[in-house]
Amino acid sequence: MTAASGAIGSSRGRRSWGEGTNWSSLVFLLPAAILVIVFLVYPTIYTVLLSFNRGRNGEFTEWVGLRNYEQLFLRDPAFINLSTFPPSGAMWNNLLWLILYVSIVLALGLIIAVMAGRVRYEALIKAVVFLPMAIAATALAVIWTFVYSPNPTQGLLNAIIGTVGAGPVAWLGNPDLVNYAIIAVGIWGSVGFATVILSAALKGIPTEIIEAARVDGASERQIFFRIIVPMVSLPMSVLAVTLVVNVVKLFDLIFVMTAGGPGTASRVMAFTMYTEAFAGGLFGKGAAVAVIMLLILIPVMAFNIRRFRSEAVV
């Protein structure tokens, strides 16, 4: 018996490496792996290496080390300027978007989803709120450019405030207002998406829990903050990650509405990457901006993956 077991063990030890491999699975995975390598892995490696080079016309012309990053953080006030208060520059504008856009979209989306779920015409409300999502971002930017026009005969907003005697405001021409005006456009275009996602999450909350809370004397405010918000926190975190990604790669609204102006007041990181690389020919500096954007997104994605694995709703 022992000899037979030894013989079986020795035959297993002599088994070739590929004998237990499921080759059919590898064949089906190969096209996806090739696409990931060609369109994700290789461009990422190329961009990281290019960020340490001058990168004239997208070629490796001169190795400059960390000079591109030094210029961005220390010598380029259009990217980040900490000498004024509040700070200015593309990174600061992205931070404004991150704070205002993400928080307001999440709050309005949840509030509208909760309120719409208590009326009979819920589907109509969600359809109306979701309508801006059906409009391309470039078309959305063109529409709101006309809305913000300082000419009251063209700009709807100035025509409205003109009825109360207020003068026309250059919403997109004032450096102090331009970022908030564009953020409002982004919020208007994304609230519908958040509403639909959170409305679906609300449907998963058992009605028995809410009814039991009402029987125990809980107010609507307590139900909202102590039951609804904790039970939809996981979908909200996933939605927040999606919105953060949208903020980091934001380009189309800025490009169409202001082209980063007035001056450089409304620039964001993605627009800076475009202007440095394609308009200025400094692909190395543009690649450095892209790497910075990647480094910002990595912890966000890691948090999202970790949250999914833990499945913790807190």
C-alpha positions in Angstrom: 0.0 0.0 0.0 2.8 2.4 0.9 4.7 1.5 -2.3 1.6 2.1 -4.4 1.1 5.5 -2.8 4.7 6.4 -3.4 4.4 5.4 -7.0 1.3 7.6 -7.4 3.1 10.5 -5.7 6.1 10.1 -8.0 3.9 10.0 -11.1 2.2 13.2 -9.9 5.5 14.8 -9.3 6.5 14.0 -12.9 3.3 15.7 -14.3 4.2 18.4 -16.8 3.5 22.0 -16.0 0.8 22.5 -18.6 -1.1 19.3 -17.9 -3.4 20.9 -15.3 -3.8 24.2 -17.1 -7.2 25.2 -18.6 -6.0 26.3 -22.0 -9.4 27.2 -23.2 -9.8 29.8 -20.5 -6.4 31.3 -21.4 -7.4 31.5 -25.1 -10.6 33.4 -24.2 -8.6 35.7 -21.9 -5.9 36.4 -24.4 -7.7 39.1 -26.5 -8.7 41.0 -23.4 -5.1 40.8 -22.0 -3.7 42.1 -25.3 -6.1 45.0 -25.3 -5.2 45.9 -21.7 -1.5 45.7 -22.5 -1.7 47.7 -25.7 -4.2 50.4 -24.6 -3.5 50.6 -20.8 -0.2 49.2 -19.6 2.0 50.4 -22.5 0.6 54.0 -22.6 0.9 54.3 -18.9 4.6 53.2 -18.9 5.3 55.4 -21.9 3.7 58.4 -20.2 5.6 57.9 -17.0 8.9 57.7 -18.8 8.0 60.6 -21.0 7.3 62.8 -17.9 11.1 62.6 -17.1 12.0 63.8 -20.6 11.6 67.1 -22.5 9.4 65.2 -24.9 9.5 67.6 -27.9 6.8 66.5 -30.3 6.1 63.4 -28.2 9.6 61.9 -28.7 12.3 61.1 -26.1 14.7 64.0 -27.0 16.4 64.9 -23.7 16.3 63.4 -20.2 15.5 66.1 -17.7 14.7 64.0 -14.6 12.3 65.8 -12.2 12.5 69.2 -14.0 9.0 68.9 -15.4 7.5 68.3 -12.0 9.7 71.1 -10.5 8.4 73.6 -13.1 4.8 72.6 -12.5 4.9 72.9 -8.7 7.4 75.7 -8.2 7.5 77.8 -11.4 4.1 77.6 -13.1 1.5 79.7 -11.3 -1.1 78.6 -13.9 -0.8 75.0 -12.4 -0.6 75.9 -8.7 0.0 79.3 -7.1 0.2 79.3 -3.3 1.5 82.8 -3.0 -2.0 84.3 -2.9 -5.0 83.6 -0.7 -7.1 81.9 -1.8 -4.6 79.9 -3.9 -5.1 79.7 -7.7 -4.1 77.5 -10.6 -5.3 74.3 -12.2 -4.8 72.1 -9.1 -6.7 74.6 -6.9 -9.6 74.7 -9.4 -9.7 70.9 -9.4 -9.9 71.0 -5.6 -12.8 73.5 -5.8 -14.6 71.0 -8.2 -13.8 68.1 -5.9 -15.3 69.8 -2.8 -18.3 71.6 -4.4 -19.3 69.4 -7.3 -19.0 66.0 -5.6 -20.7 67.1 -2.3 -23.5 69.0 -3.9 -24.3 66.3 -6.5 -24.4 63.6 -3.9 -26.6 65.7 -1.5 -29.0 66.9 -4.2 -29.2 63.4 -5.8 -30.1 61.8 -2.4 -32.6 64.5 -1.5 -34.4 64.4 -4.8 -34.4 60.5 -4.8 -35.9 60.4 -1.3 -38.5 63.1 -2.1 -39.4 61.6 -5.5 -39.9 58.2 -3.9 -42.8 59.6 -1.9 -45.0 60.9 -4.7 -47.0 59.1 -7.4 -45.2 60.8 -10.3 -41.7 59.6 -9.3 -40.9 58.3 -12.8 -41.7 61.8 -14.3 -39.4 63.6 -11.8 -36.5 61.2 -12.4 -37.0 61.5 -16.2 -36.9 65.3 -16.0 -33.9 65.4 -13.7 -32.0 62.8 -15.7 -32.7 64.7 -19.0 -29.4 66.7 -18.9 -27.5 63.4 -18.9 -28.8 62.7 -22.4 -27.1 65.9 -23.7 -23.4 65.6 -24.8 -21.0 67.6 -22.6 -20.0 69.8 -25.5 -23.6 70.6 -26.3 -24.2 71.2 -22.7 -21.3 73.7 -22.6 -22.6 75.5 -25.7 -26.1 75.8 -24.2 -24.8 77.2 -20.9 -22.4 79.6 -22.7 -25.5 81.2 -24.2 -27.3 81.2 -20.8 -24.3 83.0 -19.2 -23.9 85.5 -22.1 -23.5 89.0 -20.7 -25.7 90.3 -23.5 -29.3 90.3 -22.0 -30.8 89.8 -25.5 -28.9 86.4 -25.6 -28.1 85.4 -22.1 -31.1 84.0 -20.2 -29.6 84.5 -16.8 -28.7 88.2 -17.3 -32.2 88.7 -18.8 -33.7 87.3 -15.6 -31.7 89.4 -13.2 -32.3 92.4 -15.5 -36.0 92.3 -14.6 -35.1 93.3 -11.0 -32.8 96.1 -12.2 -29.5 94.3 -11.8 -26.9 95.0 -14.4 -25.5 92.3 -16.7 -22.8 90.1 -15.1 -19.9 88.6 -17.0 -20.3 85.1 -15.5 -17.6 83.6 -17.7 -15.4 86.7 -17.9 -15.0 87.4 -14.2 -12.1 85.4 -12.6 -13.9 85.4 -9.3 -17.1 83.9 -10.7 -16.0 81.8 -13.6 -15.2 78.6 -11.7 -18.4 78.6 -9.7 -20.4 79.3 -12.9 -18.9 76.2 -14.6 -19.2 74.1 -11.5 -23.0 74.9 -11.5 -23.2 73.6 -15.1 -21.4 70.4 -14.0 -23.8 69.9 -11.1 -26.8 70.5 -13.3 -25.6 67.9 -15.7 -24.8 65.2 -13.1 -27.6 65.4 -10.5 -29.9 63.3 -12.6 -27.3 60.5 -12.7 -26.9 60.6 -8.9 -30.6 60.6 -8.5 -31.2 57.5 -10.5 -28.4 55.6 -8.9 -29.4 56.5 -5.3 -33.1 55.9 -6.1 -32.3 52.4 -7.0 -30.3 52.0 -3.8 -33.3 53.4 -1.8 -35.5 50.7 -3.3 -33.3 48.1 -1.6 -34.1 49.4 1.9 -36.8 47.2 3.5 -39.9 49.2 4.2 -40.3 47.3 7.5 -37.3 49.1 9.0 -38.6 52.5 8.2 -42.1 51.7 9.4 -40.7 50.3 12.6 -38.8 53.5 13.2 -41.9 55.6 12.6 -43.8 53.4 15.1 -41.1 53.9 17.6 -41.5 57.7 17.3 -38.5 58.5 15.0 -38.9 61.8 13.1 -38.3 62.0 9.4 -35.0 63.8 10.0 -33.9 60.9 12.3 -35.0 58.4 9.7 -33.1 60.2 7.0 -29.8 60.6 8.8 -29.8 57.4 11.0 -31.4 54.9 8.6 -31.4 56.0 5.0 -27.9 57.6 4.8 -26.1 54.7 6.5 -27.9 52.1 4.4 -27.0 53.8 1.1 -23.5 54.7 2.1 -21.9 52.0 0.0 -23.7 53.1 -3.3 -22.9 56.7 -2.3 -19.2 55.9 -1.9 -19.1 54.2 -5.3 -20.9 57.2 -6.8 -18.5 59.5 -5.1 -15.6 57.7 -6.7 -17.2 58.1 -10.1 -17.7 61.8 -9.6 -14.1 62.2 -8.4 -12.8 60.5 -11.5 -15.0 62.9 -13.6 -13.5 65.9 -11.7 -9.9 64.7 -12.3 -10.4 64.2 -16.0 -12.6 67.2 -16.6 -11.8 68.9 -19.9 -14.8 69.4 -22.2 -16.7 72.0 -20.3 -13.6 74.1 -19.7 -12.4 73.8 -23.3 -15.8 74.8 -24.9 -17.0 77.4 -22.4 -13.8 79.4 -21.5 -10.7 77.7 -23.0 -9.2 78.1 -19.5 -9.9 81.8 -19.3 -10.2 84.5 -18.5 -6.4 84.3 -18.6 -5.8 81.0 -16.8 -8.5 81.5 -14.1 -10.6 78.4 -15.0 -7.9 76.0 -16.0 -8.0 72.4 -14.6 -5.3 69.7 -14.7 -6.6 67.9 -17.8 -6.8 71.2 -19.7 -3.3 72.0 -18.6 -2.1 68.7 -19.9 -3.7 69.4 -23.3 -2.3 72.9 -23.6 1.2 71.9 -22.6 1.4 68.8 -24.8 -0.6 69.5 -27.9 -0.8 73.3 -28.0 2.7 74.0 -26.6 4.5 70.9 -27.9 5.9 70.2 -24.4 4.8 66.6 -24.2 7.1 65.8 -21.3 5.5 68.5 -19.2 2.0 67.4 -20.3 2.9 63.8 -19.4 4.0 65.0 -15.9 0.5 66.4 -15.5 -1.0 63.1 -16.6 1.1 61.2 -14.0 0.0 63.6 -11.3 -3.6 62.9 -12.3 -2.9 59.2 -12.1 -1.3 59.5 -8.7 -4.4 61.3 -7.4 -6.7 58.6 -8.7 -4.8 55.6 -7.5 -5.7 56.0 -3.7 -9.3 56.8 -4.8 -9.6 53.6 -6.7 -7.8 51.6 -4.0 -10.3 52.9 -1.4 -13.2 51.8 -3.7 -11.8 48.3 -4.2 -11.2 47.9 -0.5 -14.7 49.1 0.3 -16.2 46.5 -2.1 -14.1 43.7 -0.7 -15.0 44.5 2.9 -18.7 45.0 2.0 -18.9 47.2 5.0 -21.8 49.7 5.1 -21.0 52.3 7.8 
